[in-house]
Amino acid sequence: MTPDRPIAALFAGNRPLRSLEFFPPKDDAGVEALRHAASVLKRIAPDFVSVTYGAGGSTRERTGQVSALLKNELGFTVMPHLTCVGHSRAELTTLADRIHAEGFRNIMALRGDPPRGSTTFSPTADGLNFANELVGLLKNRHPDFCLGVGGYPEKHPEAQSHDSDLDALQRKVDAGASFITTQLFFDNDVYFSFVERCRRRGISVPILPGIMPVLSLKQIQRFTAMCGASMPTRLLRRLQATDDNPEVVEMIGLDWALDQIRDLVAQGAPGYHLYIMNRARGALALAAGLAA
Ligand SMILES: Cc1cc2nc3c(=O)[nH]c(=O)nc-3n(C[C@H](O)[C@H](O)[C@H](O)COP(=O)(O)OP(=O)(O)OC[C@H]3O[C@@H](n4cnc5c(N)ncnc54)[C@H](O)[C@@H]3O)c2cc1C
């Protein structure tokens, strides 16, 4: 088994990267649908794909199952996500060893969200408090891991201020993170001003912008409320004007995302990360639009 290339080396190639994010399905039928979507997406040759880590229960096992499928069966460079939620240090160390033994060399290291119904995160016994501690644990255990971390252009909802949030981001990079993937945003100015603030602080690692093409007004309003991302009035008005007709909403969402990505890349972003919700269509349409 050949270990994956570190994603940091891909950034060093100095061309815009394309990455796609999958989530672990709840059941076998969902895994089949994902396998189909991912094999269709081979056509657009993403530089890497990532697989999210659930808040608990069986979907966590499926992160491993889906990551292995994407790596071993379909040949993608895969970055499984890992969070601190519900894990002791010893469990995280075991998971790190397992991920490493399976040939993965890239992990998205996160704290994770507080459990549903709770607004504060509390670590488990002998667990970790913040993502920078997870970065440290993983790097100590396997120095050849290449770690991504989350960044929040509009501030993480729990952070006291933009400054304290940047302090937290700096700690993750100081602990060994090689790149940052951002939370979704719809206004590129938000991204560029975040990058500028990071650079002024001396955070110099690549900052990959996270883009989510809108698929439904209700769904996106739920996501943005949860993660604190703002929705430009121009986009909101367009979506409201469609009366939530799914096909029209998808067209508007793709049109917006395409404009965003074109401008990001033109202005020097190191690529883009697509939150694709396990669907191939949007990513294919965007890749076609960008090829023009
Ligand atoms: C690209 C991306 C992928 C994601 N994937 C997943 C996933 O797969 N599974 C999942 O459950 N969630 C995922 N999330 C969501 C993420 O888990 C949540 O946003 C979570 O609330 C914060 O995680 P973090 O790693 O950014 O935490 P941290 O960097 O630890 O920050 C959490 C909060 O604590 C603050 N903070 C950090 N350090 C300190 C300190 N020392 N003292 C005081 N305050 C501090 C920060 O400012 C922030 O407000 C993802 C987010 C992003 C951006």
The ligand as a MOL file (V3000), in Angstrom:
LIG
                    3D

  0  0  0     0  0            999 V3000
M  V30 BEGIN CTAB
M  V30 COUNTS 53 58 0 0 0
M  V30 BEGIN ATOM
M  V30 1 C -13.2310 22.9370 6.9780 0
M  V30 2 C -14.0760 22.4790 8.1510 0
M  V30 3 C -14.3840 21.1270 8.2880 0
M  V30 4 C -15.1660 20.6850 9.3660 0
M  V30 5 N -15.4280 19.3540 9.4890 0
M  V30 6 C -16.0960 18.8910 10.5710 0
M  V30 7 C -16.2830 17.4970 10.8040 0
M  V30 8 O -15.8590 16.6670 10.0040 0
M  V30 9 N -16.9330 17.1030 11.9200 0
M  V30 10 C -17.4050 18.0020 12.8350 0
M  V30 11 O -17.9780 17.5820 13.8470 0
M  V30 12 N -17.2350 19.3270 12.6650 0
M  V30 13 C -16.5910 19.7990 11.5610 0
M  V30 14 N -16.3930 21.1430 11.3960 0
M  V30 15 C -16.9850 22.0670 12.3580 0
M  V30 16 C -16.0460 22.3100 13.5740 0
M  V30 17 O -15.8780 21.1140 14.2860 0
M  V30 18 C -16.7060 23.3780 14.4360 0
M  V30 19 O -16.6630 24.6200 13.7960 0
M  V30 20 C -16.1840 23.4540 15.8740 0
M  V30 21 O -17.1220 24.2030 16.6460 0
M  V30 22 C -14.8320 24.1330 16.0040 0
M  V30 23 O -13.8320 23.3290 15.5680 0
M  V30 24 P -12.3260 23.8910 15.4240 0
M  V30 25 O -11.4880 22.7690 15.0730 0
M  V30 26 O -12.3110 25.0780 14.5410 0
M  V30 27 O -12.0660 24.3280 16.9480 0
M  V30 28 P -10.9720 25.2240 17.6880 0
M  V30 29 O -9.9380 25.7220 16.7550 0
M  V30 30 O -10.5220 24.4610 18.8770 0
M  V30 31 O -11.8360 26.4780 18.1390 0
M  V30 32 C -13.0820 26.3060 18.8000 0
M  V30 33 C -13.4400 27.5970 19.5340 0
M  V30 34 O -12.6150 27.7580 20.6720 0
M  V30 35 C -11.8750 28.9640 20.6020 0
M  V30 36 N -10.5490 28.6310 21.1410 0
M  V30 37 C -9.5920 27.8830 20.5860 0
M  V30 38 N -8.5410 27.7480 21.4290 0
M  V30 39 C -8.8720 28.4220 22.5520 0
M  V30 40 C -8.2270 28.6440 23.8120 0
M  V30 41 N -7.0220 28.1220 24.0910 0
M  V30 42 N -8.8840 29.3970 24.7520 0
M  V30 43 C -10.1030 29.9080 24.5050 0
M  V30 44 N -10.7580 29.7380 23.3380 0
M  V30 45 C -10.1550 28.9980 22.3860 0
M  V30 46 C -11.8680 29.3640 19.1320 0
M  V30 47 O -11.7270 30.7570 18.9540 0
M  V30 48 C -13.2400 28.8720 18.7110 0
M  V30 49 O -14.2310 29.7830 19.0860 0
M  V30 50 C -15.6510 21.6200 10.3200 0
M  V30 51 C -15.3390 22.9860 10.1750 0
M  V30 52 C -14.5610 23.4200 9.1100 0
M  V30 53 C -14.2290 24.8820 8.9640 0
M  V30 END ATOM
M  V30 BEGIN BOND
M  V30 1 1 1 2
M  V30 2 1 2 3
M  V30 3 2 2 52
M  V30 4 2 3 4
M  V30 5 1 4 5
M  V30 6 1 4 50
M  V30 7 2 5 6
M  V30 8 1 6 7
M  V30 9 1 6 13
M  V30 10 2 7 8
M  V30 11 1 7 9
M  V30 12 1 9 10
M  V30 13 2 10 11
M  V30 14 1 10 12
M  V30 15 2 12 13
M  V30 16 1 13 14
M  V30 17 1 14 15
M  V30 18 1 14 50
M  V30 19 1 15 16
M  V30 20 1 16 17
M  V30 21 1 16 18
M  V30 22 1 18 19
M  V30 23 1 18 20
M  V30 24 1 20 21
M  V30 25 1 20 22
M  V30 26 1 22 23
M  V30 27 1 23 24
M  V30 28 2 24 25
M  V30 29 1 24 26
M  V30 30 1 24 27
M  V30 31 1 27 28
M  V30 32 2 28 29
M  V30 33 1 28 30
M  V30 34 1 28 31
M  V30 35 1 31 32
M  V30 36 1 32 33
M  V30 37 1 33 34
M  V30 38 1 33 48
M  V30 39 1 34 35
M  V30 40 1 35 36
M  V30 41 1 35 46
M  V30 42 1 36 37
M  V30 43 1 36 45
M  V30 44 2 37 38
M  V30 45 1 38 39
M  V30 46 1 39 40
M  V30 47 2 39 45
M  V30 48 1 40 41
M  V30 49 2 40 42
M  V30 50 1 42 43
M  V30 51 2 43 44
M  V30 52 1 44 45
M  V30 53 1 46 47
M  V30 54 1 46 48
M  V30 55 1 48 49
M  V30 56 2 50 51
M  V30 57 1 51 52
M  V30 58 1 52 53
M  V30 END BOND
M  V30 END CTAB
M  END
